């Protein structure tokens, strides 16, 4: 398997080099600087993570402007220019929907793109990232350190003496072995000229996407090392706290650039595979629940679908319902859900994981909200979830657990996600927010049922 390198042109005429490798659902990984597509591919330090991800996905990487194989004669290194470069890569590949993996300052680029193009971003992964550069220049001591780093870049970045670059290497990987340090020093040297590296480093001071965090609609995984020597752990916590429904994964270690042999690297790889929903193919319904095991059942229902048809007519109403079908099915594919059946204005689906079921429900409502902002006719969808041991028969599910999930969905309002107490307990400690809706009498059930509203979006 070999990577394919091509070029595209950003909106200001800058040529951007990008590489593709692997097959499957697309993932775009964004690194802010120290990039060189060829050097990364040929070096075991970076090659291992590339091969792992591309084994299940179409992995897309690009050299930042002024870096690697991209144009080096560049005057604009602003955060906005970085976003335009990403847009150029996406357009060149003709991608409709994909996951974004932003590392370090690349996280800000990913967040900005995800907010501007919510219909395209299926998942958002933020590794060692931050929302605002203020973490690095908010005190006089940190400002002096920033200026010292800038001077070191200008004076010695491209020289044969590694001492200048060693300053950065010691921050990016304080626990790196001699060979890793040597390779990282070399990556810095060949990635960019001193002038370009200094210009990009200076432009980072303008990074601040704090106000965008609450507008992220994609399911988000935030990963941060507790002892990160270059981006404070608190910066990662700030990201996770500000993005609705984001999952936060703290890792042990001090290296900002996680090395392949570290335990953190294995934990990161497994978490990303699970998050992207590609660890294993989704089995058929009967196979998934043949043994009567625990599963989470999800129902969707378009609010006011009958009135919608009467008001708009069959053809127009069907067009809107097709949008509902597309959004639901995309979310199910992305989160490992199995479609049990479609019912015209609603779906029944099942999940082997309550966590994935809730993440899927939030992704659906986020996608509907993003669509409704630009649509003349909004789609308001009710979602209900329950967990239990249904009976699997003829590619369908039956039993009390299923009936209760359907009744819960019927009790929700458009735009709401309601869950049973069983679901809430299964995801305890996973970062979801719930509002207690109290005991509710549901049709067909003698005893009251405790319902919880899943908080998502800005109100969460």
PAPA-105333 format. One line per field, with one value per residue (C-alpha): x negated, y, z negated; residue in three letters; residue number from 0. Coordinates in steps of 0.001 Angstrom, whole numbers. Layout:
<atoms>
xx	c(X  ...)
yy	c(Y  ...)
zz	c(Z  ...)
resn	c(ALA  ...)
resi	c(NUM  ...)
</atoms>
This chain:
<atoms>
xx	c(0  -1535  -364  664  -499  1383  1733  4637  4861  6167  8331  5307  3411  1207  546  1193  -234  2000  1648  4194  3702  6039  9708  12935  14677  12480  10524  8617  5781  4529  1163  280  -3424  -6454  -4874  -6478  -4376  -7330  -9434  -6490  -5741  -9347  -9933  -8792  -8026  -5117  -4540  -3070  -164  502  678  2925  5521  5368  5997  9691  10064  9118  6576  5946  3060  1736  -1335  -504  -1240  -4945  -5657  -6831  -5793  -3342  -4253  -6943  -6503  -3599  -2736  517  243  3382  5770  8288  5811  5360  9118  9199  6438  8496  11514  9373  8275  11859  13113  10273  11207  14940  15647  19224  18778  15710  14089  11634  8664  7002  3693  2344  3104  4765  7628  8631  8702  10859  13286  13717  14360  16809  18872  18897  19669  21596  23208  19794  18133  19207  16724  14305  11157  9041  5654  3449  5426  6542  9203  7147  3490  4002  2835  -689  -874  1430  -1393  -4579  -6672  -4861  -5149  -8914  -9076  -7115  -9521  -12509  -11106  -10510  -14110  -15461  -13466  -14748  -18362  -18909  -16023  -17782  -21323  -23149  -23401  -20447  -20718  -18287  -15647  -16334  -14478  -11233  -11931  -12330  -8886  -7160  -8675  -10461  -10489  -11704  -14583  -17708  -16494  -13055  -14702  -17007  -14119  -12012  -14924  -15290  -11554  -11741  -14720  -13272  -9676  -10183  -12644  -13389  -11366  -8306  -8479  -8719  -5849  -3579  -4560  -3788  -410  626  1025  4265  5828  9048  12056  13571  16832  17232  17107  20806  21716  19931  22534  20332  19710  16397  13578  11016  7729  5034  1990  2086  -1529  -1611  -4687  -3641  193  1563  3935  6449  6611  7946  10474  11642  12304  14255  16309  17188  18263  21755  21611  17851  16097  12839  10049  7101  3922  881  -2328  -4246  -4899  -2847  -4009  -3026  -5600  -4578  -5931  -4164  -1133  668  291  2152  4865  5263  5494  8153  10193  10167  11165  14067  15112  15153  17299  15051  13587  15875  18581  22133  23697  27178  29970  30542  26793  26302  29016  29508  28558  31000  28143  28473  28911  30103  33111  33553  36689  37024  40285  40836  43093  46252  45581  49278  49908  46763  48136  51502  49894  47206  48592  47197  44236  42839  43427  41668  38681  38416  38801  35971  33717  34733  33851  30468  29467  30582  28812  25580  25589  26274  23383  21042  21907  22284  26081  28113  31225  34061  36772  37971  41570  42098  41710  39505  36831  36144  32475  30413  26952  24735  23455  25598  22795  22829  26621  26622  23783  25764  28928  27012  25391  28848  30335  27226  27492  31190  30482  27757  30076  32945  30877  30760  34010  37384  39203  37614  37546  38261  37611  38454  35938  36453  34085  34389  32106  33038  33003  35365  36254  34579  36643  36631  34420  36734  36805  39742  40563  41044  37722  38750  42286  40984  38483  41308  43487  40583  40031  43739  43545  40648  41082  39469  35760  35691  33949  35618  34057  35064  33283  31650  29887  28834  27243  25441  23613  22829  19475  19327  19906  23558  25873  29431  32438  34814  38303  39783  42056  44325  47294  46889  49610  49566  47383  48979  46149  44809  41513  38682  37642  34582  33979  30547  29044  27346  26482  26219  28923  26837)
yy	c(0  3295  6844  8980  12617  15273  19061  21473  25250  27269  30348  32713  30649  28721  25164  22608  19078  16317  12554  9722  6138  3268  2559  3035  5981  9094  10654  13925  14370  17916  18825  22524  22422  20109  18395  16686  14038  12077  12173  11039  8152  6937  7278  4539  7134  8474  5566  3232  5535  6222  2503  1748  4329  3645  -79  772  4218  6439  8615  12112  14319  17570  19727  23126  26220  26993  23426  20183  19828  22732  26204  27883  31415  32375  35625  34715  32171  33254  30730  31698  30744  27333  26751  27758  25247  22486  23534  23291  19738  18648  20159  18626  15169  15746  14515  14743  13502  12599  12622  15346  14627  17837  17607  20527  23831  21779  21347  24992  24560  21455  23168  26136  23881  21692  24735  26176  22847  20734  18643  17325  16429  13040  12918  15343  14181  16749  15548  17744  20749  24090  26684  29818  30763  32660  29557  30330  34110  34954  35741  37749  34605  32787  35808  35847  32125  32672  35421  33219  30407  32819  34073  30519  29723  32785  32278  28580  26621  25667  25239  21937  22452  20700  22687  25346  22830  20744  23389  22473  18770  18779  20343  18105  14882  15294  11496  10764  8337  9518  8193  9813  13104  12893  12180  14992  17408  16380  16780  20347  21115  19827  20867  24623  27478  29550  32436  30282  28500  31847  33326  30383  30386  34114  33682  31152  34023  34922  31514  31733  29553  29701  31200  28398  25503  25562  25479  22192  19632  16632  13881  14872  12999  15129  13378  14966  13745  14685  15826  17429  19639  22041  22312  22404  19643  22331  23422  19996  20067  23469  22042  19069  21214  23717  21277  19803  16095  15812  12782  13463  10875  11738  9791  9206  10727  13957  13718  16084  14056  10571  7935  4572  2452  4417  2876  6130  5383  2069  3645  6462  4060  1902  4908  6401  3085  2702  6320  6097  2980  919  -1595  -4297  -4424  -4099  -7595  -8452  -7990  -11671  -12290  -9249  -10228  -13943  -14799  -12293  -10090  -6551  -3941  -367  316  3734  5095  8267  9902  13015  15377  16394  14235  13814  17548  18078  15889  17621  21055  20406  17519  14034  14883  17752  15945  12861  14992  16229  12725  11561  14134  12581  9130  10281  11940  8985  6414  8404  8668  4952  4065  6421  5077  1363  1251  -1455  -296  -2642  -1062  2188  3219  6085  8877  7073  4457  1671  877  -1141  -795  -3161  -118  2408  4962  4702  4860  8152  9567  8622  10282  13496  13378  13021  15974  18051  17248  18098  21396  22275  21431  23438  26604  26811  25038  26610  23639  22368  18725  18222  14703  12884  10325  7757  5126  2131  -801  -4401  -7924  -8014  -11081  -11211  -12873  -12558  -9451  -7700  -7124  -7717  -7528  -5175  -3364  -2449  -1396  854  2538  3304  4785  6932  8328  9158  11147  13329  16675  17526  18104  16156  12947  10990  7946  5420  5183  1941  3814  6589  4100  2240  5409  6716  8491  8836  12593  12744  15288  14410  16286  14292  14376  12385  9344  9146  6900  5412  3680  -80  13  -353  1150  4696  4919  7300  9366  11537  14158  13942  17422  18302  21460  24885  24155  21191)
zz	c(0  1092  534  3492  3442  5399  5372  5167  5117  2178  2675  2646  5238  2804  3954  1232  1319  -4  -293  -348  -1462  -2372  -1744  -3665  -5261  -4873  -7737  -7314  -9785  -10305  -11788  -12028  -11170  -11196  -8192  -5234  -3512  -2136  -5309  -7465  -5109  -5064  -8811  -11261  -13919  -11869  -9481  -12130  -13020  -9332  -8535  -11503  -10544  -6808  -7415  -7922  -6413  -3519  -5333  -3971  -5115  -3730  -4160  -5591  -3534  -3639  -4769  -3192  441  419  1707  -393  965  -1252  -3018  -4796  -7624  -9453  -11043  -8359  -5627  -7265  -7058  -3388  -2664  -4259  -2186  958  112  -593  2656  4677  3429  3828  298  -950  -4528  -6556  -9980  -11026  -13292  -14455  -16294  -18372  -16579  -13851  -16294  -15881  -12104  -12493  -14867  -12534  -9544  -11505  -12500  -8973  -7287  -9826  -7103  -6031  -9337  -10711  -13627  -15239  -17048  -18887  -20131  -22293  -21075  -22420  -21682  -22300  -22173  -25424  -27269  -26008  -26336  -29253  -31691  -31366  -31873  -29072  -26769  -27331  -26611  -23405  -22273  -23145  -21019  -18153  -18339  -18327  -15208  -13346  -14357  -13980  -12479  -9267  -10544  -10848  -14610  -16282  -19521  -18291  -17310  -20420  -22427  -20639  -20628  -24403  -24696  -22172  -23539  -26887  -27275  -23743  -23185  -21269  -17909  -18257  -19181  -16170  -13800  -15228  -14889  -11248  -10598  -11848  -9625  -6361  -6941  -6509  -6271  -9382  -7907  -7245  -10594  -12408  -10400  -11174  -14843  -15072  -13343  -15992  -18450  -16679  -17333  -19349  -18552  -22035  -20789  -18231  -20697  -21603  -17895  -17127  -16077  -15204  -17765  -19339  -21079  -22952  -23829  -25977  -27908  -31574  -31597  -28125  -28267  -25512  -25592  -29159  -30217  -31192  -27552  -26623  -29437  -28236  -24776  -26093  -28457  -25736  -22987  -23504  -24272  -23774  -25249  -27100  -27178  -29446  -28728  -30910  -29602  -28983  -25253  -23128  -20126  -21299  -20326  -18789  -21671  -24409  -26175  -25349  -21629  -21939  -24099  -21579  -18630  -20266  -21359  -17863  -16249  -18668  -18249  -14478  -14744  -12507  -14936  -13593  -10936  -12249  -12244  -11099  -13647  -14285  -14702  -16903  -19397  -18809  -22361  -23820  -25015  -26246  -23537  -23265  -21055  -19415  -17749  -15668  -14676  -12553  -14474  -12603  -9540  -8722  -8876  -6812  -4018  -4087  -3935  -1317  681  1146  3387  1306  -1981  -657  301  -3272  -4693  -2439  -4146  -7474  -6155  -4876  -8158  -10276  -8118  -7982  -11776  -12166  -9873  -11704  -15167  -14556  -14725  -12993  -11159  -12126  -10015  -8481  -9021  -6600  -9131  -11623  -12240  -14672  -15265  -17721  -19251  -21199  -23138  -25009  -24648  -20864  -20829  -22729  -20638  -17544  -18863  -19589  -16137  -14546  -16395  -15677  -11958  -11911  -13696  -11170  -8265  -9725  -9928  -6135  -5196  -4497  -6009  -9252  -10281  -13968  -15150  -18372  -19613  -22354  -23762  -26040  -26836  -27506  -26106  -23115  -21097  -17663  -14958  -11150  -11153  -13622  -17377  -19700  -23372  -26280  -25770  -22207  -23135  -25898  -23553  -21118  -23879  -25115  -21618  -21329  -24585  -23328  -21623  -18288  -18813  -22086  -23092  -25903  -27545  -30174  -33510  -32328  -29526  -31887  -34281  -31482  -30407  -33893  -33916  -30107  -30067  -29007  -30632  -31648  -32984  -35164  -33650  -36533  -36599  -33573  -32816  -29330  -27350  -27839  -30974  -34385  -36432  -35886  -34000  -34990  -31954  -31382  -28719  -27113  -26971  -23718  -21796  -23400  -25944  -27207)
resn	c(UNK  UNK  UNK  UNK  UNK  UNK  UNK  UNK  UNK  UNK  UNK  UNK  UNK  UNK  UNK  UNK  UNK  UNK  UNK  UNK  UNK  UNK  UNK  UNK  UNK  UNK  UNK  UNK  UNK  UNK  UNK  UNK  UNK  UNK  UNK  UNK  UNK  UNK  UNK  UNK  UNK  UNK  UNK  UNK  UNK  UNK  UNK  UNK  UNK  UNK  UNK  UNK  UNK  UNK  UNK  UNK  UNK  UNK  UNK  UNK  UNK  UNK  UNK  UNK  UNK  UNK  UNK  UNK  UNK  UNK  UNK  UNK  UNK  UNK  UNK  UNK  UNK  UNK  UNK  UNK  UNK  UNK  UNK  UNK  UNK  UNK  UNK  UNK  UNK  UNK  UNK  UNK  UNK  UNK  UNK  UNK  UNK  UNK  UNK  UNK  UNK  UNK  UNK  UNK  UNK  UNK  UNK  UNK  UNK  UNK  UNK  UNK  UNK  UNK  UNK  UNK  UNK  UNK  UNK  UNK  UNK  UNK  UNK  UNK  UNK  UNK  UNK  UNK  UNK  UNK  UNK  UNK  UNK  UNK  UNK  UNK  UNK  UNK  UNK  UNK  UNK  UNK  UNK  UNK  UNK  UNK  UNK  UNK  UNK  UNK  UNK  UNK  UNK  UNK  UNK  UNK  UNK  UNK  UNK  UNK  UNK  UNK  UNK  UNK  UNK  UNK  UNK  UNK  UNK  UNK  UNK  UNK  UNK  UNK  UNK  UNK  UNK  UNK  UNK  UNK  UNK  UNK  UNK  UNK  UNK  UNK  UNK  UNK  UNK  UNK  UNK  UNK  UNK  UNK  UNK  UNK  UNK  UNK  UNK  UNK  UNK  UNK  UNK  UNK  UNK  UNK  UNK  UNK  UNK  UNK  UNK  UNK  UNK  UNK  UNK  UNK  UNK  UNK  UNK  UNK  UNK  UNK  UNK  UNK  UNK  UNK  UNK  UNK  UNK  UNK  UNK  UNK  UNK  UNK  UNK  UNK  UNK  UNK  UNK  UNK  UNK  UNK  UNK  UNK  UNK  UNK  UNK  UNK  UNK  UNK  UNK  UNK  UNK  UNK  UNK  UNK  UNK  UNK  UNK  UNK  UNK  UNK  UNK  UNK  UNK  UNK  UNK  UNK  UNK  UNK  UNK  UNK  UNK  UNK  UNK  UNK  UNK  UNK  UNK  UNK  UNK  UNK  UNK  UNK  UNK  UNK  UNK  UNK  UNK  UNK  UNK  UNK  UNK  UNK  UNK  UNK  UNK  UNK  UNK  UNK  UNK  UNK  UNK  UNK  UNK  UNK  UNK  UNK  UNK  UNK  UNK  UNK  UNK  UNK  UNK  UNK  UNK  UNK  UNK  UNK  UNK  UNK  UNK  UNK  UNK  UNK  UNK  UNK  UNK  UNK  UNK  UNK  UNK  UNK  UNK  UNK  UNK  UNK  UNK  UNK  UNK  UNK  UNK  UNK  UNK  UNK  UNK  UNK  UNK  UNK  UNK  UNK  UNK  UNK  UNK  UNK  UNK  UNK  UNK  UNK  UNK  UNK  UNK  UNK  UNK  UNK  UNK  UNK  UNK  UNK  UNK  UNK  UNK  UNK  UNK  UNK  UNK  UNK  UNK  UNK  UNK  UNK  UNK  UNK  UNK  UNK  UNK  UNK  UNK  UNK  UNK  UNK  UNK  UNK  UNK  UNK  UNK  UNK  UNK  UNK  UNK  UNK  UNK  UNK  UNK  UNK  UNK  UNK  UNK  UNK  UNK  UNK  UNK  UNK  UNK  UNK  UNK  UNK  UNK  UNK  UNK  UNK  UNK  UNK  UNK  UNK  UNK  UNK  UNK  UNK  UNK  UNK  UNK  UNK  UNK  UNK  UNK  UNK  UNK  UNK  UNK  UNK  UNK  UNK  UNK  UNK  UNK  UNK  UNK  UNK  UNK  UNK  UNK  UNK  UNK  UNK  UNK  UNK  UNK  UNK)
resi	c(0  1  2  3  4  5  6  7  8  9  10  11  12  13  14  15  16  17  18  19  20  21  22  23  24  25  26  27  28  29  30  31  32  33  34  35  36  37  38  39  40  41  42  43  44  45  46  47  48  49  50  51  52  53  54  55  56  57  58  59  60  61  62  63  64  65  66  67  68  69  70  71  72  73  74  75  76  77  78  79  80  81  82  83  84  85  86  87  88  89  90  91  92  93  94  95  96  97  98  99  100  101  102  103  104  105  106  107  108  109  110  111  112  113  114  115  116  117  118  119  120  121  122  123  124  125  126  127  128  129  130  131  132  133  134  135  136  137  138  139  140  141  142  143  144  145  146  147  148  149  150  151  152  153  154  155  156  157  158  159  160  161  162  163  164  165  166  167  168  169  170  171  172  173  174  175  176  177  178  179  180  181  182  183  184  185  186  187  188  189  190  191  192  193  194  195  196  197  198  199  200  201  202  203  204  205  206  207  208  209  210  211  212  213  214  215  216  217  218  219  220  221  222  223  224  225  226  227  228  229  230  231  232  233  234  235  236  237  238  239  240  241  242  243  244  245  246  247  248  249  250  251  252  253  254  255  256  257  258  259  260  261  262  263  264  265  266  267  268  269  270  271  272  273  274  275  276  277  278  279  280  281  282  283  284  285  286  287  288  289  290  291  292  293  294  295  296  297  298  299  300  301  302  303  304  305  306  307  308  309  310  311  312  313  314  315  316  317  318  319  320  321  322  323  324  325  326  327  328  329  330  331  332  333  334  335  336  337  338  339  340  341  342  343  344  345  346  347  348  349  350  351  352  353  354  355  356  357  358  359  360  361  362  363  364  365  366  367  368  369  370  371  372  373  374  375  376  377  378  379  380  381  382  383  384  385  386  387  388  389  390  391  392  393  394  395  396  397  398  399  400  401  402  403  404  405  406  407  408  409  410  411  412  413  414  415  416  417  418  419  420  421  422  423  424  425  426  427  428  429  430  431  432  433  434  435  436  437  438  439  440  441  442  443  444  445  446  447  448  449  450  451  452  453  454  455  456  457  458  459)
</atoms>
